[in-house]
């Protein structure tokens, strides 16, 4: 299934759910429409709409970028598919062996032997 083929989920009707909850609350507590509690709920709605408008103004929707995001996802998937054989080939290669180094005691013994040999050759050369 392609990313662009996925249906856009419909957002829940939060305002409708809120209205139903308010009506259940009114019926349960037998409140009139002009009761102080109902007026506070209406004041809360005005406040919430104001803050929602401010948030939308400061944080724009990603809707204009949806096609670009879907194109980016498709190209990323195509790139992953192209690189899959290369990654498999690299994983199948034998691990690199570290360079072999001469141990320090062996190097010191060879240096001392070379110095002694040079000393004796130089002494005998005269």
FENTAMO-V759915 format. One record per backbone hydrogen bond with DSSP energy under -0.5 kcal/mol. NH is the residue of the N-H (numbers start at 1). CO is the residue of the C=O. E is the energy in kcal/mol with one decimal. If there is no record, write none. Layout:
NH | CO | E
NH | CO | E
//
This chain:
5 | 2 | -0.9
6 | 2 | -0.5
6 | 3 | -1.0
9 | 7 | -0.5
14 | 12 | -1.6
17 | 13 | -2.2
18 | 14 | -2.4
19 | 15 | -2.5
20 | 16 | -2.3
21 | 17 | -2.2
22 | 18 | -2.4
23 | 19 | -2.5
24 | 20 | -2.4
25 | 21 | -2.2
26 | 22 | -2.7
27 | 23 | -2.5
28 | 24 | -2.6
29 | 25 | -2.1
30 | 26 | -0.7
31 | 26 | -2.0
35 | 32 | -1.3
39 | 35 | -2.0
40 | 36 | -2.1
41 | 37 | -2.0
42 | 38 | -2.1
43 | 39 | -2.2
44 | 40 | -2.5
45 | 41 | -2.1
46 | 42 | -2.0
47 | 43 | -2.3
48 | 44 | -2.8
49 | 45 | -2.6
50 | 46 | -2.0
51 | 47 | -2.2
52 | 48 | -2.5
53 | 49 | -2.1
54 | 50 | -2.1
55 | 51 | -2.4
56 | 52 | -2.4
57 | 53 | -1.9
58 | 54 | -2.0
59 | 55 | -2.6
60 | 58 | -0.6
65 | 62 | -1.2
66 | 63 | -1.4
69 | 65 | -2.8
70 | 66 | -2.5
71 | 67 | -2.2
72 | 68 | -2.4
73 | 69 | -2.3
74 | 70 | -2.2
75 | 71 | -2.5
76 | 72 | -2.2
77 | 73 | -2.2
78 | 74 | -2.2
79 | 75 | -2.3
80 | 76 | -2.3
81 | 77 | -2.1
82 | 78 | -2.0
83 | 79 | -2.1
84 | 80 | -1.1
85 | 81 | -0.5
87 | 83 | -2.6
88 | 84 | -2.4
89 | 85 | -2.4
90 | 86 | -2.3
91 | 87 | -2.3
92 | 88 | -1.5
93 | 89 | -0.7
93 | 90 | -0.8
107 | 103 | -2.0
108 | 104 | -2.5
109 | 105 | -2.2
110 | 106 | -2.3
111 | 107 | -2.0
112 | 108 | -2.4
113 | 109 | -2.4
114 | 110 | -2.2
115 | 111 | -2.3
116 | 112 | -2.6
117 | 113 | -2.7
118 | 114 | -2.5
119 | 115 | -2.5
120 | 116 | -2.7
121 | 117 | -2.4
122 | 118 | -2.4
123 | 119 | -2.1
124 | 120 | -2.1
125 | 121 | -1.7
126 | 122 | -0.8
//
